[in-house]
Amino acid sequence: MIARSSGLLLHVSSLPSAWGIGDFGPPAVAWIDRLAEAGQSWWQFLPLSPPGRGNSPYEPFSTFALNEQFLSPEWLCDEGLLQKSQLPPAASQDASHVDYPAVGRLKDALLAAAQDNFCRLAPPELRREFEQFCSAQAGWLDDYALFRALRIAQADREFHAWPAALMRHEPAAVDEAREQLIDLVDRFRLGQFLAHRQLRRLRDHARTRGVGLIGDVPFFVSPDSSDVWAHPELFLLDAERKAQFVAGVPPDYFSEQGQLWGDPLYDWEAHRRSGYEWWLARIGTLLSLVDIVRLDHFRAFAAAWHVPADATTAIQGEWRAGPGADFFLAVKARFGSLPLIVEDLGMITPDVGALRDQFDLPGMRVLQFALDGDPKNPFLPEHYPTNVVAYTATHDNQTTRAWYGSLSDD
């Protein structure tokens, strides 16, 4: 159990920066220092993966990869991979929003320049570290780098619209594409190496200040991702690699028609046969960079809402069992402990609470849900159990300041 402590939830993208988006470098260092000076013990952020549709970190191109837009230009200069003369002048920007197309162009150009400098100037030790990283992470890195290169080569079309052999991830077509796109593939491999290197540097600084990092693992993955493209056997897909069922939740107090997210559902029998290796690698990759992992949509480990892929609302779905305790036994066997926080929000049934409590996993309480006038409301602080993480709000809610301003006098 985590000792009683406090911290803040803030995504990396929200940090102030001269480059249009927060990053792993000086903005994050300054934020950690500010947390430490305020007596805080934790910094939690949203998923760090490269966002796909809607620029959402919960719809990433890969659930293993880091977002290359979080690369710090200043720290690339520190490494000798950029010259300060190669940095564009800091532009005055709307600090309340991220202009993702503009940031993408800027960071893509800087990564291309860093790749050129790496190929010409990188010392042997840094080259060895890069090759060691590529070898250790090859299980996801090679497919991710090729997937991103192919997205560029295929005019940013989703992989279902690629030529059939590439869409089906046929070895001969994949090998040919990797050879043809080797420069782009290597750029994305290098981007991941540098992003992981910078995040480890940031984590080391956080530890010197007594601040722990809390990462986030979305339960589902994007239908247009290297995860689905390279591992269709792990999902309930048709012959065209499209979802047979999509994820969501049934009607509740948020929506009369439920929520339809469109993500593919897992083939849990296939995961069980593999010993949950893909999931264990997923959690292990993040745990190598942070101290605790938040598991999004925990209730789906007990049962997930399956909606036919052609449905227009989430009403016509059904609950199907998840892996349950078998999964968490595998996690504990691999890592020796369960450094997890679980999102036990939404439609929580007794089996979900029993699964959480079987492994002594801390759940969540949200203050913004508390003030409905019901003295028995479980989100009121006087009803919090000991083993819980209490939030004023989550990423699905208004900020606390905006929420407070919207309240009536009562």
N, C-alpha and C positions, 0 to 999 in steps of 0.2 A: 504494500500500500504506500502511496506517495505521502510524504509528510505534508502537514497543513502548510500551504504556501499560496502565492498569488502571482498573476501575470497578466498579459494582455494578448488579445487576438488582433492581428493586423497582417494583411497580406503584403508580401514583398513589393508587389506592384504599386502599393499605396505610399511607399516611402518617397520623400522629396528627392528630386534628382535633376541634374542639368540635362539629362538625356531622355526625358519624356516618360520614364518609367523607373521605379525603384529597382535596385540591383543588389548583388551580394557583396558589394564593396563598401566604400566610405559611408553611404547612407545607412546601410545595415549596421555597420560598426557604431555609428553615432547613436542609432536607435538602441542597440544593446547597452551602450554606456549609459544612456538615459534611463533605461529600465533598471540597471544596477544601482544607479544613484538614487532612484526612487524606492529602493528596497524590494524590487520585484524579482521573482525567481524563474519566470517562464516567458518565452515568446512563442506563441502559436501562429502558424500561417496556414493558408489554404494549400491545396496540391501545387507542387512546383513544376509539374509537367508542362510541355509545350501545348498551349491551348489550340483546339481545332475550331469547330463551328461555334459562332457566337463569342469567340475569345474567352470561353469559359474554361477554367482550370479543371472542371469536372467533365469536360469533353476533350480529353487530350489526344494528340497524335500517338502518344505512347505513355503508358502508365509507369514505365521504368525511367524514361528520359527526364532530364531537367530542361527548363525553358531557357533557350539560348539568349532570349531577350534580357535575362537577369545577369548576363555577363557584365562585369564592371570594366568599363574602358580604362579607368585609372589603374586598376590592377593588371590589366593586359600591358599597360605601359611599364608597370613595375617589373613584369616578367621579361621585358625587352621584346614583346611580340607586337607592340605598337609604339610608334614614336608620337610624342605629344603633338608634333606638327601634323599628324594624320587625323587628329581628333577635330571634328567640326566645332565651330564656335557654339557655346551654349545658347540656345534659343529661348526667348520668352514664350512660355506655353501656359495653357490653361491648367493650373495645378490641380483642379478638381476632377480631371478626366485624363485617361490615357488614349492618345491617338494611335491605335494599334497599327494601322498601315504605315504611318510615318515612322514609328518606332521600329517596325519590322525592316523598313528600308535602311534605316540608320544602322541597326545592329547587324544586319546581313552584310552591309558594306564593311563594317569594322571586322567582322569575322573573316571575310574574304581577305582583307589586308593582313590580319593576324596569321592566316594560313600561309600566305606568301612569305611573310617574315619567318614563320616557323620552318618552312621548307628550306630557306636560305641560311638562317642564322641561329636556329635553336641549338643549344649545346648538347653534347652526347647524353648527359644525364637526363635532360628533359625528354629527349627522344626515347630513351629507354623507359622512362615512366609512362610515356604515351603508349608504347607498344605493350607494356605490361597491363595497362588499363584496358586496352582493346582486347587483349587475350582473356583477361578475367571477366569482362562484361560481354563477351561475344554472343552469349545466349540471347540477348535482346538488342545489343548495340548494332550488329551487322544488319539485321532486318529493319531497325528503325532508321539508320542512316540511308539505306537504299530506298525505303518508303518515302522519306522526305525528298530525296533526289528525284524519285519517279514522280512525285507530286508536281515538282517544278517542270520536269520533262513532259508531263501529261497535262500541261496548262491548268494545273491546280484542280483537276477533276478528282472526285473521290475514286477509290480504287475499284469500285464495282463497274466503273465506266472505262477501265483500262482494257487493252487487248486481252482476250480470254486467257492466254497462257500466263500472262503476268498477273491477271486477276486471281487465277488459281494458284499462284505462287509455285509454278512448275519449275523444278531445279534448273533445267536448261535455259529457260527464259530469264530466270533470276540471275544466273551466272553471266549470261550475255549482257543483261542490263547493268550489272555491277561493273563489268569491264568497260562498257561504253560511258558510264557516268562516274568513273573512278574519282575524278577531281571533286565533284559535288559530294560523293559518298564520303570521301576523306575529310571534307570540310565539316560535315555533320558529326563524324566521329571525333574530330578535333574539338568541335564545339562542346561535345559532351565531356570530353576529358577536361577541358578548361573550366567548364561549369562545375563539375564535381570537385575539381581542385580548389576553386574559389569558395565553394560552400564548406568544404572541410576546413579551409583557413578561417572562415567566419565562425564555424562551430568551435574551433580551438580558441578563438578570441572570447566567444561567449563563455566557455568553461573557465577562463581566467577571471571572468567577472561574476562567476556564480550564477549564470543564466542558462537554463536548459532550453533546448529547442523542441517544439512539438510539431511533428509533421502530420499529414493528412492523406489517407488512402481512400479514394472513392470506391464504393462497392462495385459499381458498374464501369465499363469502359466504352469508349465511343465506337459506334458501328464502323466508322471510317478511321481506323487506327492500324498501326503496325501490329498490335496485339491480335486483332481479329484476322487481319490479312495473313499473318504468318502462322497462326494457331487456330484455324477454323474448327479443328476437332474438339476444342474446349468449350464451344458455344453451340447453342441450338440454332443451326443455320440450314438454309436450303442449298440446292446445288449451285446457285448463283452467289453463294456466300452472303446472302441476306438473311436477316433474322426471321425465324418462324414465329417467335413471340418477342414482344418488346416489354421493357420494364416500365413501371409506374406504381401508383397507389390507387386504391379504390376511393370512391367519394368520401369526403370527410369535411371538417369545418372550414378547410381552406378552399374546397372546390366541390360543387354539386356533381360534376362529372368526373371527379378524380383527377389525377395528374398522369399524363402520358409522356414519358421521357424519351422513348424511341431507342433505348439501348438494348443490345442483345442480352439474352439470358444465358446462364452457364449450363453446360452439361456436367452436372455434379458427379455423375457416375464416371465420366472420363477423368475428372480431377481426382476422384478417389483412387482410381486404378493407378494413377501416376504418383500417388502419395502426396497430392496437392503441391507438386514441385513448382508449378508456375506461380501459385499464390505465395508459397514460402520464399521463392526468389524475389517476388515483388515486395514483400514486407521486409526481407533482409536487405535489399538494396537501399530502401529508405532508412532502415535502422542504422546503416553504416554512416548516415549523414546527420541523424537527429537522435534525440534521447528518448522520446516517447512518440508513439504513433496513434493518431485518432482514426478509428475505423468508422467510416461513414455508413449510414443506413444499416446499422447492426442487425435490425430486425430480419433482414433478408438471409442472414445465416441460419435463422430458424425456418423462415418461409418467405418467399418472394411472390409478388403479384405478377402473374403471367397474363399478358393481353395479346390476343391474336394480332399478327403484324398488320393486317388490313383493317383493324378497328380504327374508328375515328375518335373515340373517347375511351377512357379507362374503365367504364362501367362493366363491360363484358369481359371480365378476367376471372382468374381463379388463383387461389393460394397453392403454391407447390413447395414442398419441403426443401430446405437448404441442407447443408452438410452437418449442421448442429455441432454437438460436442466432439465428434470425430475430427473436425477441422482444427479445433483449438487444442486438442491433444497433440496433433501433428505440429502445431506451432510451438507448443511448450517443449516437445521433444527436440525440435530443431534449435531453439534459442535458449532453452533452459528456464525461461521466465516469460511473462506476458506483459511487457511494458506498453500497455494499450489503454486507451480511453475509448469507450464505445458510445456511439450516438444512438441512444435508446429513446428517440422522440418519434412522434407520430402515432400510428395505430399499433400500440404495444399490447400484445396478448400475453397471458400467463406463461406460455412456453418461452417467450423472448426474455422475460424477467428471470425465469428459472435458468436459462442458458447463461445469462450475464452473471448471476449469483453463483452458479456452479464453479465458475473460474475466478470469482472475486474481482470481477472487472468493474472499474468505476464507470457509472453512467453519467448522464448530463441533466442539469436543471437550468431553466432559463427564466430569469426574473420577469421579462416582458410578458410571459404567459401567466403570471401569477395573479394579477390584479383584476379578476373578474367578479369579485364579491363573494366567492365561495370560500368559506373559512377552511374547507378541507382540501383546497387546491394543492396538489403535490408540489407545485412550483413555488409556493410560499416558503421563504427561508426557514421558518420554524418546523417545516416538515422534511427538510433535507436529511437524508441518511449520512453517515460518516463517510462512506466510500463513494463520493460523488464529486464531479467537477461542476461548479456553479458558474454560469455565464450571465451577464446582463443581457446579451443578445448573441445570435449566431450570424453567419453570413447570409442567412435567408431572411433576416429581419432588418428593420431600420437600425441605424446607429442609435445608441442610447440617447444621445443629445437630441436627435430628431424625434425619437419616440417620446421623450419627456415633453418636448414642445408641443406634441400633438394631443397630450392628455387633457381631459376636462379638469375643472377645479376639484371635483369630487375625487 
